[in-house]
Amino acid sequence: MLTLFLQSSIFVTGFLAGYVICAWRSHRRRAQFATIGPRISMFGHTRRAF
């Protein structure tokens, strides 16, 4: 019973840590791209990937 409790608590802790790290990296990436702004071509239009 103790082994099951330890394994489940390790799993839940790892899952939550992974979720928090993923959310933090996503937030950091969105904040970085918000400060850069859209890319503008020489004609004043926003640039596209294709």
N, C-alpha and C positions, 0 to 999 in steps of 0.2 A: 504494500500500500504506500509506503514511504517512497519507494522507487518510482511508482507511477506519479505521485505528487511532484517529485523532483523533476522528472522528465517532462511533465506537462507544464510546469512553471518555467523550465528552460525554453521550451518551445514557444510559449506565449511571450516571454521576454524577448526572444530573438525576433519573433514576428513583429512585435510592437517597435522594436529598435529599427528594424528594416523599414517599416512604414514611416517612422519619424524621419529617418535619413532621406528616404525618397521624397517626402513632402518638403523637407528643407532644401534639397538640391533643386527641386522644381521651383520653389519660391525664389531661390537665389538666381536661377536662370531667367525667370520672368522679370525680376527686378533689373537684371543686367540688360536685357533686351529693351526694356522700357526706357532706359536712360539713353540708349543709342539712337532710337528713333528709326523711322523708315528710311530706306536707301532711296535717294533721289537721283534720277538720270539727269543728263545735261539739258533736257527739254522741260524739266520741272515735273515729270510724272514719276510715280513710285516705280521702282524696279521690281521685276518679277523674276522668278526662278527660271522660267522658260520664255 
